[in-house]
């Protein structure tokens, strides 16, 4: 695996795209506002060998009209809401029920795209500090900051999440801002001892 990470951008045009990557690249064409992809797919994007049922996406706060345009564009790309009937229902899910909106290809349920509106300080930080990943085809993918990804996965703490952490840390350790990583660990109430236990090293 060869890629170059510099100044918040990753040149990863050497990546051989897999079906899930192609699906993600098609879906993000509908996102005409700020977004970041977070959690499991980030590890999968960088060749972590595992399956996922959903791709988690955090979006900026948008108006009902923007949501309508997004839904229409997603449908034009072959994706349909699987937990809402119309724009009003979708808007209620995102803003009143404080839940998520899910899209998948027609007659499919997995993999699906789980859309959540940025709510917490950490969500907003991710939106405002995306890493842009350039692949050989399609639009630039925007993923959450790696330091926050690692801290959040450590907070979740499952075996799968810890393996994601080990994978991402192995790839990005030299590029990580360790002070930012410590800050996010503290904000998410993750002890440095947890980091040390999972990764078998101290944060320098």
C-alpha positions, 0 to 999 in steps of 0.5 A: 500500500502506497500513499502520501499524506501531507497538509491534510491531504492523502494522495492514494491514487495507487489504491485498487478500488473495491466494490465498496469503494466504488459505491462510496465514491458514487454516493458522495457525489450527492453530498453538496455540503460539508461532510466527513466519513468516519469510523469503520470504513476509514480503516477499510479504505486503507486496506483493513480486511473486514466487512461493514454493514454501514458507512458512517457519514457526519454532515453539516446542518442543512436546510429542508430545501438542501435535504430535499435536493440531496435526497433527489440527487441520491435517488438519481444516483441509484440510492433510496432512503430505507428508514424514511418515506419523504423529505418531512420524515427525513428532516424529522429523523435528523433534527427532531428524533436526533437519529440517523437517515439511511440510504442504500441501493434499491432493494438492498439494505447492506451496505447502507450509508448512515447519515447524521447531522453534526451535533457535538464539538467533536462532530463539528471539529471533524467537519471543519478539519477533514482529511481529503483523500484522492483516489484514482476515480471519482470525487475527493473523499473527505474523512475525519481527522485521524487523531480523533478517529483513533481516540473515538475507536479506543472509546468504543473499545470492542475487539473490532474497534481496537483492531481498527485502531492498530491498523490505522496507527501502524499506517499513520503513526509518523504523521499523527499529532500526538498532542492532538491525540492526547487532547481527544483521548482526554475529551472522550474520557479515554485513559492513556493506559487504554491506548498503551494497552491496545497499541503496546506503546506510550504516547510520546 
